[in-house]
Amino acid sequence: MVVMGVQLVVSLLVASVMQKMAPHWSFARWLLCNGSLRRYKHPSEEELLALAGKQKPKGKRDRRLNGLADDKPSSVPRDIDLHLESSTITAVDALVLCYFLEYQWYVDFAAYSTLVYLFTEGYYCLVDPRKEANIGILWCLLTVIFSIKIFFMVMRHYFRSKEGGERSVCLAFAFFFLLIAMLVLVVREDYLEFGLDTGLTNVYDNLEVFLKDQGWEWTIPVSKLTIKLGIVALCSFVGGCLTFPGLRLAQTHLDALKMTADRPLTQLVLHASFLAPVIVVLMWIKPISRDLLLHAPMGKQTVQIMSDPTYNSVRLWTIVALCLLRLSVARHHLQAYLNLAERWVEQMKREAGRITVLEIQRKVTRIYCYVTVVSLQYLAPILLTLHCTFLLKTLGEYSWGFYPEPALMSPAVDAFPVPQASTSSDETEKDDIQATVEQITGALGTFGTVFTPLFYRGLLSFFTWWVAACQVISTLFGLYFHQHLAAS
């Protein structure tokens, strides 16, 4: 295995291009500022007072000269004939958006990470994968970590809310997902085919062989139950972070359907993208996926439609296609969110009483300023699922279907790398570098022999399935909330 290779050169080149191109062109900025999204401007105080049949009040100095000391904010009737002006979002307008820099950096990094992974997959079609370390895995792993960081950043924003309602919702759903994760982990693999128990057992067996081969006594106080409790805690955290993205997705989905009422084909695509997490969840339920879909009854016999390796490849391609489908309708969801300003104004007109000018301006402006937060809530689950699928394919040694899937075998005792003796201080600099490369290679080899593809298949399959399951639960609750509870 070579540490310095073509992949590292390409990775450094992509990182440099990403840094140099960010001020000039950005995929994240293009998604918001390409002219397809329209925002609503807040009306000025003069426009609102003119609609109410008033004039702008004089300044404080003039009011004091006239003997008037009333500093009450200007208010207008709620039923005024107000129509908001709209305009396309420009790059200058986007600079004032909440968390815009974090949004731009994260989406651009995920895009470049996908390019590096695609290059790595194409490169491995020409070169033996065992000759070089896979740099694309590192990029995908960083994208997964940054996705969880983005979820935590948005959830922390809700926790800082003065009202506290969002905090209670996140904590309640985190506890609910904790219970769901505990139930899922006790389900037998005959129903949920993650292979997590098999992977953990494989790691324990390989670690026992490795430690005994090194002359160490095999004593590990950490049990499988402890590891599963850690997985349950992580699942609870991820579920709490995915709560508000799911609730927001349900709202924008309903609004997008109303917005495209005259386009049935677009509505069909929106429904398909909304059901994408459900399809991902069903693909790991064995009685539905393998037992029902892979076997067709032919009289008294059952014929297998496709082999297990073929189904594994189809499952990977299906997840990637569903992620691309959801990315294709992102603008419809974002525009549906921006239309909340116009819908709020129409609802205000049906109410009685008065409202301050500042409150109208603040409400309309707030909807626009949080469009990047909504974009992160929509895009982060998709990018997280996509890169978890990439990791599942590579670390789990699956195949895209272009070449046979390799058979998984546990490493033998003599397959563990033996640590090399350290070189003397009189060696040349070239020998020192070669020794360092050998040490790094030996460490990577040891890591690869303990944590085998069987373990990665179980862990990444479970995590990918869990992200989709959290989206299904939160979006279904969001549909019920926005159609029944919020309406009442």
PERA-V998614 format. One record per residue. N is the residue number from 0. RES is the residue in one letter. PHI is phi in whole degrees, 0 to 359 (NA if undefined). Layout:
# PERA-V998614
{{N:RES:PHI} {N:RES:PHI}}
This chain:
# PERA-V998614
{{0:M:NA} {1:V:256} {2:V:281} {3:M:266} {4:G:207} {5:V:296} {6:Q:298} {7:L:294} {8:V:297} {9:V:295} {10:S:296} {11:L:295} {12:L:294} {13:V:295} {14:A:297} {15:S:293} {16:V:297} {17:M:298} {18:Q:289} {19:K:283} {20:M:275} {21:A:304} {22:P:290} {23:H:259} {24:W:215} {25:S:218} {26:F:296} {27:A:295} {28:R:290} {29:W:294} {30:L:298} {31:L:265} {32:C:245} {33:N:269} {34:G:97} {35:S:273} {36:L:260} {37:R:240} {38:R:255} {39:Y:254} {40:K:275} {41:H:283} {42:P:288} {43:S:281} {44:E:295} {45:E:296} {46:E:294} {47:L:293} {48:L:291} {49:A:292} {50:L:294} {51:A:273} {52:G:79} {53:K:241} {54:Q:248} {55:K:295} {56:P:295} {57:K:291} {58:G:292} {59:K:298} {60:R:294} {61:D:292} {62:R:292} {63:R:291} {64:L:295} {65:N:272} {66:G:82} {67:L:253} {68:A:236} {69:D:276} {70:D:254} {71:K:292} {72:P:294} {73:S:291} {74:S:227} {75:V:224} {76:P:295} {77:R:289} {78:D:266} {79:I:288} {80:D:277} {81:L:260} {82:H:230} {83:L:281} {84:E:275} {85:S:239} {86:S:205} {87:T:288} {88:I:277} {89:T:257} {90:A:295} {91:V:291} {92:D:296} {93:A:287} {94:L:293} {95:V:269} {96:L:287} {97:C:291} {98:Y:59} {99:F:290} {100:L:296} {101:E:295} {102:Y:297} {103:Q:295} {104:W:293} {105:Y:294} {106:V:294} {107:D:294} {108:F:296} {109:A:296} {110:A:294} {111:Y:292} {112:S:297} {113:T:295} {114:L:296} {115:V:296} {116:Y:294} {117:L:297} {118:F:296} {119:T:297} {120:E:296} {121:G:292} {122:Y:292} {123:Y:287} {124:C:287} {125:L:253} {126:V:238} {127:D:295} {128:P:300} {129:R:282} {130:K:277} {131:E:224} {132:A:288} {133:N:279} {134:I:287} {135:G:299} {136:I:298} {137:L:297} {138:W:297} {139:C:294} {140:L:295} {141:L:296} {142:T:296} {143:V:297} {144:I:296} {145:F:293} {146:S:296} {147:I:295} {148:K:295} {149:I:296} {150:F:301} {151:F:294} {152:M:296} {153:V:292} {154:M:294} {155:R:295} {156:H:297} {157:Y:291} {158:F:292} {159:R:277} {160:S:296} {161:K:289} {162:E:291} {163:G:87} {164:G:292} {165:E:296} {166:R:297} {167:S:295} {168:V:295} {169:C:297} {170:L:293} {171:A:295} {172:F:289} {173:A:297} {174:F:293} {175:F:295} {176:F:292} {177:L:297} {178:L:293} {179:I:297} {180:A:296} {181:M:296} {182:L:289} {183:V:293} {184:L:289} {185:V:264} {186:V:286} {187:R:292} {188:E:288} {189:D:289} {190:Y:250} {191:L:242} {192:E:269} {193:F:286} {194:G:81} {195:L:291} {196:D:297} {197:T:296} {198:G:294} {199:L:294} {200:T:297} {201:N:295} {202:V:297} {203:Y:297} {204:D:294} {205:N:294} {206:L:292} {207:E:295} {208:V:297} {209:F:294} {210:L:292} {211:K:293} {212:D:291} {213:Q:274} {214:G:86} {215:W:261} {216:E:281} {217:W:278} {218:T:223} {219:I:236} {220:P:286} {221:V:279} {222:S:260} {223:K:297} {224:L:296} {225:T:295} {226:I:296} {227:K:293} {228:L:295} {229:G:295} {230:I:295} {231:V:296} {232:A:297} {233:L:296} {234:C:296} {235:S:296} {236:F:295} {237:V:297} {238:G:296} {239:G:296} {240:C:291} {241:L:272} {242:T:294} {243:F:289} {244:P:302} {245:G:291} {246:L:296} {247:R:292} {248:L:297} {249:A:297} {250:Q:293} {251:T:292} {252:H:294} {253:L:296} {254:D:291} {255:A:293} {256:L:294} {257:K:293} {258:M:291} {259:T:250} {260:A:296} {261:D:267} {262:R:233} {263:P:295} {264:L:294} {265:T:295} {266:Q:296} {267:L:296} {268:V:294} {269:L:296} {270:H:296} {271:A:295} {272:S:292} {273:F:291} {274:L:273} {275:A:301} {276:P:298} {277:V:296} {278:I:296} {279:V:298} {280:V:296} {281:L:291} {282:M:288} {283:W:252} {284:I:271} {285:K:299} {286:P:298} {287:I:266} {288:S:280} {289:R:279} {290:D:288} {291:L:262} {292:L:273} {293:L:269} {294:H:234} {295:A:249} {296:P:288} {297:M:233} {298:G:70} {299:K:270} {300:Q:250} {301:T:240} {302:V:256} {303:Q:280} {304:I:289} {305:M:216} {306:S:281} {307:D:297} {308:P:299} {309:T:295} {310:Y:296} {311:N:299} {312:S:293} {313:V:298} {314:R:296} {315:L:297} {316:W:297} {317:T:295} {318:I:296} {319:V:297} {320:A:295} {321:L:292} {322:C:295} {323:L:294} {324:L:295} {325:R:290} {326:L:293} {327:S:291} {328:V:254} {329:A:296} {330:R:293} {331:H:296} {332:H:291} {333:L:292} {334:Q:293} {335:A:298} {336:Y:292} {337:L:296} {338:N:288} {339:L:298} {340:A:296} {341:E:293} {342:R:293} {343:W:294} {344:V:295} {345:E:296} {346:Q:290} {347:M:297} {348:K:295} {349:R:274} {350:E:259} {351:A:261} {352:G:103} {353:R:238} {354:I:217} {355:T:285} {356:V:297} {357:L:297} {358:E:293} {359:I:297} {360:Q:296} {361:R:293} {362:K:293} {363:V:294} {364:T:291} {365:R:297} {366:I:298} {367:Y:288} {368:C:294} {369:Y:262} {370:V:292} {371:T:289} {372:V:297} {373:V:295} {374:S:296} {375:L:295} {376:Q:295} {377:Y:274} {378:L:276} {379:A:300} {380:P:299} {381:I:292} {382:L:293} {383:L:296} {384:T:295} {385:L:297} {386:H:282} {387:C:295} {388:T:294} {389:F:298} {390:L:295} {391:L:297} {392:K:293} {393:T:280} {394:L:290} {395:G:278} {396:E:55} {397:Y:277} {398:S:230} {399:W:282} {400:G:103} {401:F:277} {402:Y:217} {403:P:296} {404:E:282} {405:P:290} {406:A:283} {407:L:269} {408:M:222} {409:S:287} {410:P:291} {411:A:284} {412:V:295} {413:D:279} {414:A:279} {415:F:287} {416:P:291} {417:V:272} {418:P:297} {419:Q:278} {420:A:289} {421:S:286} {422:T:282} {423:S:283} {424:S:287} {425:D:272} {426:E:292} {427:T:285} {428:E:295} {429:K:294} {430:D:292} {431:D:295} {432:I:294} {433:Q:295} {434:A:293} {435:T:296} {436:V:296} {437:E:293} {438:Q:294} {439:I:296} {440:T:296} {441:G:295} {442:A:295} {443:L:294} {444:G:294} {445:T:297} {446:F:298} {447:G:288} {448:T:278} {449:V:277} {450:F:263} {451:T:272} {452:P:303} {453:L:297} {454:F:290} {455:Y:295} {456:R:299} {457:G:292} {458:L:292} {459:L:287} {460:S:296} {461:F:295} {462:F:292} {463:T:298} {464:W:296} {465:W:292} {466:V:300} {467:A:293} {468:A:295} {469:C:296} {470:Q:293} {471:V:297} {472:I:294} {473:S:291} {474:T:288} {475:L:296} {476:F:295} {477:G:295} {478:L:298} {479:Y:295} {480:F:293} {481:H:286} {482:Q:269} {483:H:239} {484:L:288} {485:A:293} {486:A:291} {487:S:278}}
